[in-house]
Amino acid sequence: MSNMDRRGFIGALGLAAAMGGGLGAVASAARLPMTAEGGDGGTITLQPSGKDDTAAIQEAIDHCITAKVGLRLSSGVFHISRTLRIDTCVDMSIVGMGHANPSGTDGWAQMGRTTGTCLRWNGMAGGTMLLIKSSMWPTISGLFFDAANSAGVCIQMHTVPGWPTSGVRLREITVSQATVAGIQFETPNLPHGDNTDVSDFETILLDRCAVGIRVCNDQSVGHYWRRIDNSFCPVGVEFLQGGEVVIEKTGQAGSGSADAAFFRTHGGGENAAVIKLDGIHIEYGMVFDSRNTFGAVVVLLSGIQDSRTDTNTPPLCMFGDQTTATVLASQLKGVLVASPKASVTLIGCTHITGSVSRPVRKLVQGTKKVHVL
């Protein structure tokens, strides 16, 4: 199935579900081991127990899928010891009370919040906190996922042959301390070609994960993400395969390693192309790194605010042989390092070293394919 056919099929499924599915009945408190109460006629609400909440949340998810109602998680800490699953459904939603850190120095009060909802991992090392499998248009919002330096992945998108996972919507989510990736689309070396694509993210904080967001499937295309902030992750966003992504209002702030990258392409595939990063605020590390990519990558970087104090290292961007890049910015402090075959176009750029303005062409090192507009 082509990407165009696939998206039409997915859209038709979502429309049919919206027209044909009702809100269904509200779950009764007696069926759930935790407190459940009717919400607005289309939700049930769970309270944390202070013990292991895995079974109660999973039972509530399964009921909500069947009854076509949403799940609301109240403020507090829910303890999770096994993977929670959203499996084979359309338009499932899980809504919490906020995604601020409940225990750090940047706690809820300091972030202007007195409430929030945390899912904290207490299970086996390397586990997955939430698995979204073969589901269309699920919405997850207002949650703090604490992997506790133990869980491998906070949120995993997975698909099976003939039934893709598509249209995942994340709103106000923090993924913290995952040992593999905070958010992962599929797993590496997927044996089949079905897709985990067309995602829509807004206000995502990537906090101290090995990788913030990782995309592993070469059919994973059509991503539109807004306000993605990376804090202390060595790699913010990594595309092992996949492409066609737009990210607006991004940031890499805090104190991190010098070679940390906000966006890294590593690998490639038939769709490893067309990457747009807009409204970038960077305080450490690099914006973009495509050195280890095979297959064409077209990247547009615009609105860069280079606030780094180190004016020499690391480079602002590192472009590989397969990369064609356009950079729109002003007062860039680091250089752009490009392989000989890479092509770079500069628009409205000023190269600043200390308090001295350098020639714009010296922004780019390693290739003669430099265009200044």
ABEGO torsion letter per residue (X at the ends): XBAAAAAAAAAAAAAAAAAABBAEBBBBAAABABBBBBBAGABBBBBBAGBBAAAAAAAAAAAAAAAGBBBBBBBEBBBBABBBBBBGBBGBBBBBAEABBAABAABAAAAGBABBBBBBBABBBGBBABBBBGBBGBBBBGBBBBAGGABABABBBBBBBGBBBBGBBBBGBBBBGBAABABBBEBBGBABABBBBGBBBBGBBBBGBABABBBABAABBGBBBBGBBBBGBABABBBABEEGBBBBGBBBBEBBBAABBABBBBEEEAABBGBBBBGBBBABEBABBAAABBEBBBBBBBGBBBABABAAOBBABBBBAABBBBBBBBGBABBBBBBAABBBBBBGBBBBBEABBBBAAAABBGBABBBBX
